[in-house]
Amino acid sequence: MTLTTTAVLAPLLPFLGAVAGLLLGRRMPGFVRPLAVLPTLAAAALTVTVAVGQAGGPATDVATRLTPTGSIPIDLALHIDGFAALIAVLVGVVASCVQIYSTGYLRDDPRYPSYAALVSLFTAAMLLVVYTGDLMVLLVGWEVMGICSYFLVGHYWETETARAASLKAFLVTKLGDVPFLFGIFALAADTGTFRITGILGSVANGGLDHPTLIALLLLAGVAGKSAQFPLHTWLPDAMAGPTPVSALIHAATMVAAGIYVVARLLPVFAASAAALVVMAVMAAITMVGSGLAALAQDDIKRVLAYSTVGQLGYMLGALAVGDRGAAVFHLISHGAFKALLFLGAGVIIHAAGTNSLAAMSRMSSLARRIPDAYWTVTVALLALAAIPPFAGFFSKEAVLGAAEHAAAGAAHGIPGAAGWTVLISGLLTALLTAAYAARLWLLAFKGKGVEVPDHGPQPVVMNAVLWVLFLPTVALGLAAPLLPEWFDGRSLAPTLTTSVLGTGIALVGGLVTYATWRHTTALAARTPIGSVVVDPDASPAVAEETAMATHAPVYGDVAGAADPADPGRLLLGPLHRHAAVGFHVDALYSALFVRPVRAAATLVRFLDREVVDTYVRGAGTAPRWLGAAVRRAQTGNVQTYLGALLAGSLVLAIAAVLVATGTGA
């Protein structure tokens, strides 16, 4: 089997599995799980085969004309280089883990057949985005992922939260997709092709006439798909979907697509210094803002969601300083440990017995009940905080090293302002990342919240998947010396300055958070002012009812107006209430866009009902009145008709005489 055939089969198999699952899921339920797992596993094996065949060598570029479309043709093209080969492996492995994990997590869900089919379709769409060499074909996979995310985030459609989150994810990403589409058209108009190789060749020869405009249009789509400021607000709300979906969206598909497109088309962005500075500022705001927001969240999945937003900011920052190797390396390592974190969060939620009990302030005694999740999630959080020797350390240091290189003016064609912006914000985000990672670990595994009943052992497949993802989380950093030959040849080894600074800052963030937690835990042992004391012998249900009656959360045997054991409150101070709601970005959008649109819709509805409909009703009323008048004359009495005829004849005769008399005169 040739490399080309293998690459074509990789997205085709999960697509066929999705079609078969949708058609046969309810009729033949015994085939649902094999149709979900086996095609995805086969696709993962094929992506590994493609990567081994590509082996960091010259890119494979083949194409066939899809159909004549005028001056700019659309081709079914494959473009497989080191970037595409390794990201496809990430997609295949994570998607397989999610499908296997879901067989346990959603084993009693009545809508599992449609869920599994959509996950397979999601996987096929992302593999199409990764392997294709034509931007219009890439756009097909891009949009298929968008519609799949709508259905998967809204899987629990019975709840208002899930319905609103799915609609928000769809609309916000579509808001970015509109300029993205225009950017693709403008890029094709300047270069005369949708083929990625043709576009890059034209850019290298100076054939791009509007680089800043095109880069900014494309960047708008990337901001929506990869949840970058200001279109990042949909991603935290998307946590309303099943936890395995969160792992798939955050680790291997959807949000990775935007970063991958920028990496693929980086020369287009590098042709405009202004676009690089805009990209750096966008990445900086995203990194720092999401880090602060993550430090204030109580829901474990929202902490991880804001974490993803920030780590995507790191990747975009690496691209802003011209190092796509560092960006993709961090994308791959982040995909491994973030998938582990979300699936570990799923185990935690499963242990609580419900998808809604994800508040870390309510968790208690989890470390001893779910040891597999405890150890694997601990290592994944260390990787997230970039503590050596785990994968996150090497990939994050590659980003900081690239930023330092650009800040020193050593990166050709990269503005020094972009380098300094990414470097300073990246170091500050390293502090925040370690702080919220430590806070998550302390509250989730060492917290003293409400003791929930033990719901029995976790399904074996869920714990097994955690250990599978544990391996790349630990060992992927060791591949850093081998990756340059797969990418652009630029070294990804950590530099001394950023390694010391980044690791030192991360340790400070973690230790300060731990010290703050010890202090707040001691305070929580006392009854806070304005709190409600609950009977120590009362059940958790009674404690919760008491807290709800006073609008206060529960902390062991105390229900207080604020969680005194949360170090995030003390660390953020007055900023906490703003960070907890994402710095009111949603409220700002509601004031600027949602309310005016609703007001305009209300006005249009009023005009349609009171003005337009008035004319429509009037057009019907006049004939109706005329018909009523005519109907009154139709009495059915022959004498009346004869009398009317005689009177009419008489009137006509008199009129004729008068006319004749007047004429004669």
Salt bridges, closest charged atoms under 4 A:
ASP61 OD1 - HIS79 ND1 3.50
ASP61 OD2 - ARG195 NH2 3.07
ASP75 OD1 - ARG65 NE 2.62
ASP75 OD2 - ARG195 NH1 3.54
ASP81 OD2 - ARG264 NH1 2.71
ASP109 OD2 - HIS155 NE2 2.95
GLU143 OE1 - LYS174 NZ 2.35
GLU158 OE2 - ARG111 NH1 2.93
GLU160 OE1 - ARG163 NH2 2.73
ASP177 OD2 - LYS174 NZ 2.75
ASP190 OD2 - HIS210 ND1 3.20
ASP237 OD2 - LYS168 NZ 2.69
ASP237 OD1 - ARG302 NH1 3.10
ASP323 OD2 - ARG490 NH1 3.58
GLU451 OE2 - ARG368 NH2 3.64
GLU451 OE2 - ARG369 NH1 3.95
ASP488 OD2 - ARG324 NE 2.91
GLU544 OE2 - ARG362 NH2 3.11
ASP566 OD1 - ARG439 NE 2.71
ASP586 OD2 - LYS168 NZ 2.81
GLU610 OE2 - ARG609 NE 2.99
